[in-house]
């Protein structure tokens, strides 16, 4: 490994503690996701929509943001972003079990509809891409108030074909707003491959039509995503306008727990995708550069698994919603 490769994280201004925390966060999202699949197959939770394969892209993006003041408008796979901005595995599982303590909606929403006013995580809705114009609105408000705030909004490549995407990028480009559009392109809009969705070679190629840079990166390389996203967020803070970042990721699971991807993905394709597992790749980087040994990484995994076990036990025991509050937040009260 070259000197440049050995010092990639240091060249980006990341310490040993930073990259170990990034690895732990990626692993925490993965183990929580795996647990939800087990609970779903056991008939204990109704639905899973997975982040597996996206963790590197999400953690790289989250670490490039200022988690003390920036706003995130995640899409349904953004588990690691929600964790990075302050939600906990317990929060995720309370939502999955639809318990009264679910911080996103009090048990009213599907899983992965992340929301936290305190942590500046803006709740999305099930129709894809609707969060994009909302992020542009937040960026406009920040500009009008003079706040040093960047809005992050993420979506899949399928969402880049919706009207909300084009309207949002056009408005942000015209007004040079501090927003970063982050496309997590895993190659499939449910079962439709990207080649049948896009005439352009890359989602990032669409950026030029809206007067902003478009950057395509390897979404399985957490440090490469961090580099691209840091440049985009710095540009936004300098008042230079928005950026479209496309992270090419892999989807290591079916679209959701209601999908069977064996109908449209070959075994060979899945084996190739697993070679690009971002957690395995980053773990290899950490060991090869001497940042951490195999024993330390195993210890992190054990610690993470204990956290997931505790969260599962708590969420399973937690009280369900009160039926008398079914219509709360739906109609005006009092």
HELIX and SHEET records of a PDB file:
HELIX    1   1 UNK A    3  UNK A    6  1                                   4    
HELIX    2   2 UNK A    8  UNK A   11  1                                   4    
HELIX    3   3 UNK A   16  UNK A   41  1                                  26    
HELIX    4   4 UNK A   55  UNK A   64  1                                  10    
HELIX    5   5 UNK A   79  UNK A   84  1                                   6    
HELIX    6   6 UNK A   89  UNK A   96  1                                   8    
HELIX    7   7 UNK A  130  UNK A  145  1                                  16    
HELIX    8   8 UNK A  157  UNK A  161  5                                   5    
HELIX    9   9 UNK A  163  UNK A  175  1                                  13    
HELIX   10  10 UNK A  194  UNK A  196  5                                   3    
HELIX   11  11 UNK A  203  UNK A  210  5                                   8    
HELIX   12  12 UNK A  222  UNK A  237  1                                  16    
HELIX   13  13 UNK A  261  UNK A  263  5                                   3    
HELIX   14  14 UNK A  267  UNK A  275  1                                   9    
HELIX   15  15 UNK A  278  UNK A  288  1                                  11    
HELIX   16  16 UNK A  294  UNK A  317  1                                  24    
HELIX   17  17 UNK A  323  UNK A  325  5                                   3    
SHEET    1   A 5 UNK A  71  UNK A  73  0                                        
SHEET    2   A 5 UNK A 151  UNK A 156  1                                        
SHEET    3   A 5 UNK A 179  UNK A 185  1                                        
SHEET    4   A 5 UNK A 243  UNK A 248  1                                        
SHEET    5   A 5 UNK A 213  UNK A 218  1                                        
SHEET    1   B 2 UNK A 188  UNK A 189  0                                        
SHEET    2   B 2 UNK A 192  UNK A 193 -1                                        
END                                                                             
